[in-house]
Amino acid sequence: MSNHRDVIVAGAGPVGLTAALALKKQGISSVVLEADPFGHPRPGSRAIYLHNHSLELLEKTSSGLGFTLARNGIVWPVKRTLYKGKEVYKKNYGVTDTNNSDKLPPFTALHQDQIEKHIYNACIEAGVEFKWGAPIESCQTSKEGVKLITSDGEEWNAKYCIGADGARSVIRQSTGLKFEGPRTADTFLVVDIEEDQDNPLPLERIFHYQHPAMGGRNVMHVPFKGGWRVDLQLLPEDDPEEFTEIEGVKKWLPKVMDPKYAERITWVSSYRFNQVVVDSFTDEHRRVLLAGEAAHLFAPFGARGLNSGVPDALIAVRGIDQALKEENQEQARLKSIDASAIERRIAAKWNRDGSSTALHHLQGDSPEMNLKREVAASLTAVAPKLGRWLDEGPYGPKFGPPELTTKY
């Protein structure tokens, strides 16, 4: 078997799978190389939230996929925000039954393993080719194309590569592309909890500013299909191990949820978030395009990672498709790849700015920010827009970035 394709996709996460589907739709020969063996378990719920626009893009890429994801996830009917225990904002989404609707919902929430499963099933149905258990050791680019070497010494050649191989991307590192940006100072905890299906909690996304039972720490409850994610923002003086050790979680979790959930913990992790964007989405020879966490890492507020990774993948395929048609016109070929790379870097920088704004809103301890939050919380009864400002703060601005052909 020849190891040559027009395009190699590095990584079989949701972004790489999306790229593979789009390549197949365009009739471009490709293969997905994935480091893990098929079915290898990955810890934690990770990306659990798909925006409506992501569902729309996936539906256009593979008919029925957006609706499959929506119908296998959940739409929580209510979201609430509290400030020091006082409710300052509530929104009811109304009807959230996605099974009998011909419209995609405003969002859907389900475990990333399930997101990957449904996109993978669409890939198999479309005839996408996979190579599992093939960690990439190096990526070399030239004016002619790309050469990838896997850990077993196998060589793969292509005209282009889409690097969707995650935060530790070998494609990014091999091509000399570098992350730029800061790392957050505060530590955040993420706890996955299995729902009690016999007596479940109401489906509500709840955000607490300075939860009174947690010494003023911020707490968020986010339901997804079959479970809950609880986010806890630690204070600067906190010892993360005290809160992340399983016995430690069992001590504080009953303060914010029904005590029964202390025995339903499935995963605990702590993070100091990176706020970084790659210095270029493409290499010097314009043979690689990066996508997803290979190209950017954001704090999770606003669910900007996967939801920007999906258009990363689709715009990369669009650029490569155009470049393949212009293979004999070097300047036109370069222009096609550059257009995709520049567009997605604009979007990534906008998303980083948005999540940075959200972090400042959440953890900013300047007298000015403290006063803004206090005043807003005290006036929500007479000025409901202030409650909405408190609610939307953890997600950053929602207006779109400039000069983009697709959102985010």
N, C-alpha and C positions, 0 to 999 in steps of 0.2 A: 504494500500500500504506500502510495506517495504521501509524504508529509508536507505537501504544499497546498495552501488554500489562498484565496484572495484575501481573507481576513481571519485572524486568530483572535478570539476573545479570551482574555485571561481572567478567570474567576467565574464561578457559577453561583454567586449570590444573586439577589433579585435584580441588581443593575446589570450584571453580565448576562443573565437570562433574558432580560428585556432587550439588550443589544442583539443577542442571538436570534430572538424572534423577529426583530426588525430586519436583520440581514436576510433571514430566510424569506420574509415577505417581499424583499427587493430582488430575490433570486441571486444573491451574492454567495459564492461558495465560502463556507466558514466552518470552524470547529471551535468548541469551547474546551479549554484546558483548565482543569480544576485540581488544586493540590490535594484536597481531601478525597478519600475513597467514597464511592457512592453510598449514601445513607449515613455517613459519619455524623453522629449527634453534635450539635453546637449548643453551648450553654446559654441560658437566658432567653427572654422574650425579644430583646434587642428592638429593632424597628417594628412598632406595632400599629402605626397609624398611616393610612393612605388618604391624602386629600382627594377631593372630588376631581381636581384636574389630573391627578395621577391616574385615577380610575378611568377618566375619559381617554387619556393617552394610551393606556393599556388596552382599552376596548377597541380603539382605532387600529392598534397594532395587531391584535388577535381578536376577532369577533367573538363576543361572549365572555372574554376574560375579565373585563371590568365588572360585569354583573356577577360572575362567579365569585370574585373576591368580595364584592359587596354582600352577597347573600350568605357567604360563609363567615363574615365578620359581624360586628354589631355596630349600631349607631346608638350612642347613649342619648336618651330623650331630654336629659336635663344636665346643665352645667351650672355650678355654683362657686362663688368666691366669698371667702370669709376673711375678716380682718380682726385679729385678736379675739376670735370666737364669734364676732358679729357678722351676719350675712350682709354683704354690700352689693351683691349682684347675683341675679339668677336669670337664666335663659332656658326656655322650653322649646325644643326643636319640633314639637308636635309629633306627627305620625312618623314612626321609625321602622315600620315593617318594609323591608327591602325585597321580600319574596314575591310580592304581588304588584310590584311597581315597574313601569317601563322607563323610569328615570333613575339615573345613578344618584345615590345619596350624597349629602355634603361631605361625608367621610365614611371610612369604615375602620374598625379596630380589630385586629387579630394577630396572633403570634407570628413572628417572622418566619418560623419554620413552615407555617401554613401558607403564608404569602409565597414563599419559595416553591412549595409543593404545587400550588395551582399554576404558577408561571411555568414551572418545569413540565407539568402535564401538557400545557399548551405547546411547549417546545417539542415534546415527543410527538404529539399529534401532527405538528408541522414538519417533522422530519429533521430536526436539528441534531447535529452530530456532537457527541461528547467524548472526552478522554478524561477518565477519572483517575485519581491517585497519581497525578502528573505535576508535582511541584516544579515551577519554573525557576531555574538557577540563574539564568542570565538572559538579557535581551540586547541584541545588537542591531542598530539601524544603519542604513546607508541610503544613497540616492536611489538605489534599486529596490529596496524593501527591508524586511525585518527577518532576523534569525533568532529563534528562541531555542534554548537548550534546557531540557528538563533534568531532574535529579538522576535519572537513570542513563543519562548521556544521549538521549534521543534528540535529534535535531528537527525543528519545525520551521518552515519558511513560509512567508506570506508577503503580500504587497503592503498590508496594513495590520496593525494590532490595536485593539481596544483594551486598554488596561483598566480592568474593573476588579483588581485583585486586592482591594482593601487598604487599610491604613498602613500596613507594612509593605506596600506594593513593591515587588521586585522590578516591575516594569518602570515605575517612577525612579527608583534608585539606580537601576542599570543605565537609564538614559540621562542621568545627571540632573533631573528635575528636582526641585527642592520646595519643601513647605516654607511658607512665610507667615508669621503671626505669633501671638502670645499664647500662654497657657493660663487657665484660671487659677486663682489662689485658693478658692474655697473647695472643700470636698463635698461631694454629693453621694448619697446612697441610693441604690435602686434595689428594691425587693420585689420579687415575683411571688404571687400567692395564688394557689388554686382555689377557685370558687367552690362553695358548698352548694351543689346543685339542688339539694333537697330544701334548702332554706337560704336562697341567695340574697345578697344585698340589692337594694334598688340601683338601677343603672344610672349613676350620676358621676360626672367628673367633678371633683371637688378640689379647690385650691385654698389652702390656709396660709395667709400671711401671719407669721408669728403665732403659731398654734399655742394656745394657752396651756395645754397639757405637756408641751414639749419645750418649755423654757424659751419660748419665742422663736423657735426654729420654724422655717417654712416647710410645709408638708403638702404633697399633692397625691390624690387618689385618682387613678386612671383605669377604668375597666376595659378589658378586651375579651374576646370570645373565650370563655372558660376560665377567666382569671382576672386578677388585679395587679397593677403595678403601683407600688407606693414609693414615691420619691421623697427623700429627706435631705434638706440642706443643713450641713453641720456648721457650727460656729467656729471661728478661727482657733479658739482655744481647745476645741474638742479633740480627743484621741480617736481617730477613725476606727481602730481595732475594737475599741470598747463598744461601738455601735454596730460593727459589721460581723463580729463573731456571732454564731447562731444563737448562743445563749444571751448575748447582748440584745439581739433583735427581738428575742422573745420577751425581754424586759420592757422595751419601749413600744413595741407594736400594739399591745393591748391598750395603750393610752390613746391610740388614734383609730382603732378598729375593734370590732367584736373580738374578745379574747380567744375565741375558737380558732381564729386565723393564725395565731401563733404556732399552731400545729399543722398548718397547711403551707408553710414556706417552701418554695421549690428552688429559689436562687437568690443570692445576695451578692452585690458587687458595689465597689466604691470607685468614684471617678474624680479626677481633676481635669476638666474638659480643655481640649485644645481648641483654639480659634484660628485655624490655619487654612490657607489656600495655596495651591502650588504656584510657583512663579511662572509657569507656562503649562497649558493643557496639552502641548505637543512638543515633540523633540526637534532638534535642529534640521533633520531631514524631512520632517512632516510625514512620518510614517507611523507614528503612534499618537493616539488620542486617549487621554485619561478620562475616567468617569467615576462618579460616586466617591467613596472614601479614599480611593487612590489619589483623588484630586483635591479633596477638601474634608476637613473635620470641624464640626460645629458643636456647641452645646445643644442639647436635644430640644430646647424650648422652641416650639413652633414646628417640630417634626420636619426640619429642613434637610436632613441628611438623605434619606431614601427618596423623599419627594423632590429633591433636586437631582438625585442620581438617575431617576427615570428619564427626565428630559436630557440630561448629560448623554445618556446612551443613545437616545433617538436622534439628537442633533449630531452626534459622532457618526452614526450610520448615514445620515443625510449627507454629511460632508464627504465621507468615504465614497458613497455612491456617485456623487458628482465628480470626485477626483478620479475614480476608475474610468469614467467616461472621457476624461481629459488627460489620460495617462501619457499621451504623446505630445501634450502641450504643457511643458513643465511649469510655466508661470501660472497658468490657469489651474493646474493641479495644486500647486502650493497655495493659491488664493482660496481654493475650496476648503482645504484643511484649516488654514488660518482663520477663515470665517467662523467655522465651528468652534475652534479653540478660543477665539477671542470672545465670542458670544457667551460661552459657558463660564469663562473666567469673570466676565462682568456679573453674571448671575451669582457665582460663588462669592464674590466680594460683597455683593448686596446682601446675600444670606448671612455672611459672617457679621456684617454691620448690624443686621436685624437681631441676630442672636446675642451680639454684644450689648445692644440696647436693652434686650430682655434681661440679661445678666445684671446690668446696672440697675434696672428697675427692681429686680428681686433682691439683690445683695448690697446695693449701694448704701453706704452708711454715712454719707455726707449729711450735714445738717439740712441742706436744701432738699435732698431726696426724702429724708425722714419726714420733713415738714409737709412735703407734697402728699405723701401717702397718708399721713395723719389727717390732713385737711380734707382730702378726697373721701376718706372713710367716714368722716364726721358729717359730710354734707350730701351723702348719697340719697337720703330721703327726699331732699328738695332738688337735687341735681343728679338724676339717674345716670347722666353721661359720665359722671365721675366714677360711678361703680363700674361702668363698662371699661373705663380707662384702667382701673385696677385689675379687672379681669383680663384685658388684652395685653397688659404689660409683660407677663411672662412669655409672650410669643413674639414680641417685636412688631414693627410695622407690617401691615398687610398689603400696602400698595405695591405694584409690580416694579421690577427694575427696568431701566430704560433700554430701548432699542433691542428688545428680545422678540424672537418669533414665537416663543412659547413661554409660559409662566415658569418662574423659579429655575 
